[in-house]
Amino acid sequence: MKRLPIKGRTLAMIGVIVPLFALFVYVALRSGPLAPVLVTVTNVENRSISPAIFGIGTLEARYTYKIGPTIAGRVKQVNVNVGDTVRAGQLLGEMEPIDLDSRIIAQEATNKRAKASVLAAEAQTQDASARKEFAKTQAKRYEDLLLSRSVSAEAVDAKRQENKVAESSLAASHANLEAARQELARTHADRGGLTQQLSNLRLVAPVNGLIAARDIDPGTTVVAGQPVVVVIDPKSLWINVRFEQLSATGLRAGLSTRIVLRSQAGHIFNGSVLRVEPFADAVTEEILAKVVFESLPEPLPPIGELAEVTVALAELPATPVVPNASVQRIDGVLGVWLIEDGDLRFAPIKIGATDLDGRVQIIEGLKAGQQVVLYSQHALKASSRIKLVERLPGVKPSGVNPNESKP
């Protein structure tokens, strides 16, 4: 069989195609879809962790005093402004007395008249008592005379009747005296009530505190119970915090907290849990707690400001732990990518508590010393080829929160 001659042009094309093909294969295996996925790894550690829970709360005042009049009236003056510090007993403002002074004067006159009525009733009682004693004596004398037949029986009966009339008159005078005394007590009480109302027109601070609001200006008419100023006790500031029910296991009074105010994001305040509320929010599925500061912030933050609260729970026994970033959720199953003899295997796990450093407890599925993928350049599969590196330059970590579902 006769061979076909190979031309020089064909040889040149082969010389170009073969290196290009080799370069294509090299690129595909090194940086293309067939290239190994760059991953960073970490070892499963057996250690104890101190879990913590996080919540958002609102700064509130435990004790708020709304200072206002007990009767309707017009505001005469307000001596304080918002932000002022006041002392217990300090005059904050005053109401117009209107006709209260005149009513007190009129009541004083009524009281004096009641006193005079008491004196008159006492004199009448003394007079009735004297008349009664005289009538009694006369009746006794006539009864003795009747025995000696010096007077008639009709005269004796008349004296006895006069004695009974005198007794009735004395009883009536005693009743009038008691009524006069009761009237005096009533007028005295009325005067005391008017005097108390007059003193209530002075708006006085009940405690050492801070003026949080001034809702009324002088000249404004207010109704009974309407606050003119609001005083808060700065020492009673606390944070009403909401914690997710799923992560609130172990929350109790006395635990230490770290507080970050929105207006002072760069500063951490220490505090503690004062109490856990007996009622939870069924709508938002949150547990409510009150957190107090160890020392009050300076200056005082505004009431209603948001705060981030982290509660440190008790340290847990040592168990296998991994970084939270290594935990993945694939097809609804929570697990990690385990490296065994250079091969990948997705190992389902059961997790426990998580601490503030991002370490999560492994209840089931892993042992200490095993190697798992921490971050990967791309999403992994069981058939993926991997290459271990110290870090992934320029690549965003692919770890996810175990509480999030993969779409």
C-alpha positions in Angstrom: 0.0 0.0 0.0 1.3 3.3 -1.0 1.7 5.9 1.8 0.4 9.5 1.2 3.1 12.1 1.5 2.9 14.4 4.5 3.2 17.9 3.5 5.2 20.5 5.4 2.1 22.7 5.9 0.3 19.8 7.6 3.2 19.3 9.9 3.2 22.9 10.9 -0.5 22.8 11.8 0.0 19.8 13.9 2.9 21.5 15.6 0.6 24.4 16.6 -2.6 22.4 17.5 -0.9 20.0 19.9 0.6 22.6 22.2 -2.6 24.6 22.1 -4.6 21.4 23.1 -2.1 20.7 25.9 -2.4 24.3 27.1 -6.2 24.0 27.1 -6.1 20.8 29.1 -3.7 22.4 31.6 -5.9 25.5 32.0 -9.0 23.4 32.4 -7.4 21.3 35.1 -5.9 24.2 36.9 -8.3 27.1 36.6 -11.3 26.0 34.6 -14.4 24.0 35.7 -12.3 20.9 36.2 -9.9 22.8 38.5 -9.8 21.9 42.3 -11.8 24.1 44.6 -9.6 26.1 47.0 -10.6 25.5 50.6 -9.4 26.4 54.1 -9.8 23.8 56.8 -10.0 23.6 60.6 -9.8 20.8 63.1 -12.6 19.8 65.4 -11.7 20.7 69.0 -12.9 19.3 72.3 -13.4 22.3 74.5 -16.0 24.0 76.7 -17.7 27.2 75.6 -19.6 30.0 77.3 -22.8 30.6 75.2 -24.5 33.9 75.0 -27.8 35.3 73.8 -28.4 38.5 72.0 -31.4 40.9 72.3 -32.6 44.3 71.3 -34.2 46.6 74.0 -35.5 50.0 74.7 -34.2 52.3 77.4 -37.0 53.1 79.9 -37.3 54.7 83.3 -38.6 52.4 86.0 -40.1 55.3 88.0 -41.8 58.1 86.2 -43.7 60.9 88.1 -46.3 62.9 86.3 -46.7 66.1 88.3 -50.0 68.0 87.8 -53.0 69.5 89.7 -55.6 67.6 91.6 -58.4 70.0 90.4 -59.0 71.9 87.2 -57.3 75.2 87.0 -55.0 77.5 85.1 -51.2 77.2 85.2 -49.6 80.3 86.9 -45.9 79.5 86.4 -43.5 76.7 85.5 -40.1 77.1 87.0 -38.2 74.2 85.3 -37.3 73.1 81.8 -36.6 69.8 80.1 -33.2 68.4 81.2 -33.1 70.3 84.6 -32.0 68.3 87.6 -34.4 68.8 90.6 -34.3 67.9 94.3 -37.1 66.4 96.4 -39.4 69.1 97.6 -38.3 71.6 95.0 -41.1 73.9 93.6 -41.6 73.0 90.0 -44.6 75.2 89.2 -47.8 76.7 90.6 -51.4 76.9 89.7 -53.7 79.9 89.8 -55.8 79.8 93.0 -58.8 81.6 91.3 -61.5 81.8 94.0 -59.8 79.3 96.4 -58.5 82.1 98.7 -62.0 83.6 99.0 -63.5 80.2 99.7 -61.0 79.6 102.5 -61.9 83.1 104.1 -65.6 82.2 103.8 -64.9 78.8 105.4 -63.0 80.5 108.2 -66.0 82.7 108.9 -68.3 79.6 108.9 -65.9 77.9 111.3 -66.0 80.9 113.7 -69.8 80.9 113.6 -69.7 77.2 114.4 -67.5 77.8 117.3 -69.9 80.5 118.6 -72.8 78.0 118.2 -70.9 75.5 120.3 -70.4 78.2 123.0 -74.1 79.1 122.9 -75.1 75.4 123.1 -72.8 74.9 126.0 -74.4 77.9 127.8 -77.8 76.5 127.1 -76.8 73.2 128.4 -75.5 74.7 131.7 -78.8 76.7 132.0 -80.9 73.6 131.4 -78.8 71.6 133.8 -79.3 74.3 136.5 -83.1 74.3 135.8 -83.2 70.6 136.0 -81.4 70.5 139.4 -83.8 73.2 140.7 -86.9 71.3 139.5 -85.6 68.1 141.0 -85.1 69.8 144.3 -88.5 71.4 144.3 -90.2 68.1 143.4 -88.4 66.4 146.3 -89.4 69.2 148.7 -93.0 69.0 147.7 -93.1 65.3 148.1 -91.8 65.7 151.7 -94.5 68.4 152.4 -97.1 66.1 151.0 -96.3 63.6 153.8 -97.0 66.3 156.4 -100.1 67.3 154.4 -98.8 70.8 154.0 -99.4 70.8 150.2 -101.9 69.2 148.0 -101.3 66.2 145.7 -102.0 68.4 142.7 -99.1 70.7 143.6 -96.8 67.7 144.0 -97.8 66.5 140.5 -97.1 69.9 139.0 -93.6 69.9 140.5 -92.9 66.5 139.2 -94.1 67.6 135.7 -91.8 70.6 135.9 -88.9 68.2 136.8 -89.6 66.1 133.7 -89.8 69.2 131.5 -86.4 70.3 132.9 -84.9 66.9 132.1 -86.2 67.0 128.6 -84.9 70.5 128.1 -81.5 69.3 129.4 -81.5 66.4 126.9 -82.4 68.7 124.1 -79.6 71.1 125.0 -77.1 68.2 125.1 -78.3 67.2 121.6 -78.0 70.8 120.4 -74.5 71.0 121.8 -73.4 67.7 120.1 -74.9 69.0 116.8 -73.0 72.3 117.2 -69.8 70.4 117.9 -70.3 68.1 114.8 -70.9 71.2 112.7 -67.7 72.7 114.0 -65.8 69.5 113.1 -67.4 69.6 109.6 -66.4 73.2 109.0 -63.0 72.5 110.3 -62.6 69.6 107.9 -63.9 71.7 105.0 -61.4 74.3 105.7 -58.7 71.7 105.9 -59.7 70.3 102.5 -59.6 73.8 101.0 -56.2 74.4 102.6 -55.0 71.1 101.2 -56.3 72.1 97.7 -54.4 75.3 98.1 -51.2 73.5 98.9 -51.8 71.1 96.0 -51.6 74.1 93.7 -47.9 74.1 94.4 -46.3 71.5 92.1 -43.4 69.9 94.1 -40.8 67.4 93.0 -41.5 64.1 94.9 -37.9 62.8 94.5 -34.5 63.8 93.3 -34.7 63.4 89.5 -34.6 64.8 86.0 -37.2 66.8 84.1 -38.1 64.5 81.2 -41.0 66.5 79.7 -42.7 69.9 80.1 -46.1 69.6 78.4 -47.8 72.8 79.6 -46.9 76.5 79.5 -48.1 79.2 81.9 -51.6 80.5 81.2 -52.9 77.1 80.0 -56.0 75.6 81.6 -55.6 72.0 82.6 -57.9 69.4 84.0 -57.5 67.3 87.2 -54.7 64.8 86.8 -53.2 66.3 83.6 -49.4 66.3 83.9 -47.7 69.7 83.7 -44.1 68.2 84.0 -42.7 64.7 84.0 -39.9 63.8 86.4 -37.9 60.6 86.1 -35.5 59.0 88.6 -32.2 58.6 86.7 -31.1 55.8 89.1 -34.1 53.7 88.0 -33.1 53.5 84.3 -33.4 50.0 82.9 -33.7 48.3 79.4 -36.7 46.4 78.3 -35.1 43.7 76.2 -36.6 41.1 73.8 -34.9 37.8 73.3 -35.8 35.1 70.8 -37.5 32.2 72.5 -35.5 29.6 70.6 -32.2 30.9 72.0 -33.3 32.1 75.4 -32.6 28.8 77.2 -30.8 29.5 80.5 -31.9 33.1 80.8 -32.4 34.1 84.4 -32.1 37.0 86.8 -28.5 37.8 88.0 -26.7 37.0 84.8 -24.1 39.5 83.7 -24.7 41.4 80.4 -22.9 43.7 78.0 -24.9 46.7 76.8 -24.2 48.8 73.7 -26.3 51.9 73.2 -27.0 53.1 69.7 -25.7 56.6 70.5 -22.5 55.2 72.0 -21.7 52.3 69.7 -18.0 52.3 70.6 -18.5 51.8 74.3 -19.7 48.7 76.2 -21.5 49.1 79.5 -21.7 46.3 82.0 -25.0 45.3 83.5 -27.1 42.4 84.8 -30.5 40.8 84.3 -32.8 42.2 86.9 -35.7 39.9 86.2 -37.3 37.8 83.4 -40.9 38.8 82.8 -43.5 36.1 83.5 -45.4 36.9 80.3 -43.8 36.4 76.9 -44.9 37.9 73.6 -46.9 35.2 71.8 -47.0 37.2 68.6 -43.3 37.9 68.1 -42.3 34.7 69.9 -40.0 36.6 72.2 -39.1 36.5 75.9 -39.0 39.9 77.8 -36.5 40.8 80.4 -35.4 43.8 82.4 -31.6 44.7 82.3 -30.0 47.3 84.6 -26.7 49.1 84.4 -23.9 48.5 86.9 -23.1 52.2 86.6 -25.2 54.8 84.7 -23.9 56.2 81.4 -22.7 59.8 81.4 -24.3 61.7 80.0 -27.7 60.0 80.4 -29.0 58.6 77.1 -32.5 59.6 76.0 -35.5 57.6 77.1 -36.6 55.3 74.3 -33.1 54.8 72.8 -32.4 51.3 71.4 -29.7 49.2 73.0 -28.1 45.9 72.1 -27.8 43.5 75.0 -25.7 40.4 75.1 -26.2 38.0 78.1 -23.4 35.7 79.0 -24.7 32.3 80.1 -22.9 29.7 82.3 -20.0 27.7 80.9 -20.9 24.4 79.4 -19.1 21.0 79.7 -16.4 20.3 77.1 -17.7 18.9 73.8 -16.5 18.8 70.1 -16.8 22.3 68.7 -16.3 23.8 65.2 -16.5 27.4 63.9 -20.0 28.4 62.9 -18.8 29.2 59.4 -18.0 25.6 58.7 -21.7 24.5 59.2 -23.7 24.2 56.1 -27.3 23.3 55.3 -27.7 21.2 52.2 -31.2 20.0 51.1 -32.5 20.7 54.5 -29.8 18.7 56.3 -27.4 20.5 58.7 -23.8 19.3 58.5 -20.2 19.9 57.6 -17.8 18.9 54.8 -15.5 16.3 56.4 -12.1 15.6 54.8 -11.1 11.9 55.1 -8.0 10.7 53.3 -8.2 13.7 51.0 -11.8 13.0 50.0 -14.9 15.0 50.8 -17.9 13.7 52.7 -20.9 15.6 53.9 -21.4 14.6 57.5 -24.8 15.4 59.1 -24.5 16.9 62.6 -26.6 18.0 65.5 -25.6 21.3 67.0 -26.0 22.8 70.5 -25.1 26.2 71.9 -23.0 28.9 70.2 -20.7 31.4 71.9 -19.8 34.9 71.0 -16.6 33.9 69.2 -18.6 31.9 66.6 -17.9 28.4 68.0 -20.8 25.9 68.0 -21.2 22.8 70.0 -21.5 19.5 68.1 -23.8 17.1 69.9 -23.7 14.3 67.3 -21.8 13.6 64.1 -18.2 14.6 64.8 -15.2 13.7 67.0 -12.3 15.8 68.2 -9.4 15.8 65.8 -11.3 15.4 62.6 -10.7 17.9 59.8 -13.6 19.9 58.3 -13.9 22.6 55.6 -14.0 26.1 57.0 -14.4 28.2 53.8 -14.5 27.2 50.2 -14.0 29.1 47.0 -17.1 27.7 45.4 -20.0 25.5 46.5 -18.8 22.0 47.2 -20.1 18.6 46.1 -19.0 15.1 47.2 -17.2 14.7 43.8 -15.4 18.1 44.1 -11.6 18.1 43.9 -10.2 20.4 46.6 -6.9 22.1 47.3 -6.0 23.2 50.8 -4.8 26.8 51.2 -4.1 29.1 54.1 -6.7 31.6 53.1 -8.9 32.5 50.1 -7.5 35.8 48.7 -10.2 38.0 47.3 -13.0 35.4 47.8 -15.9 36.0 50.0 -16.4 33.1 52.6 -19.1 30.7 51.7 -20.0 29.7 55.3 -23.6 30.2 56.3 -25.5 30.5 59.6 -26.8 27.1 60.6 -30.2 28.7 61.5 -30.6 29.9 57.9 -32.1 27.7 55.2 -30.3 27.3 51.9 -32.6 28.4 49.0 
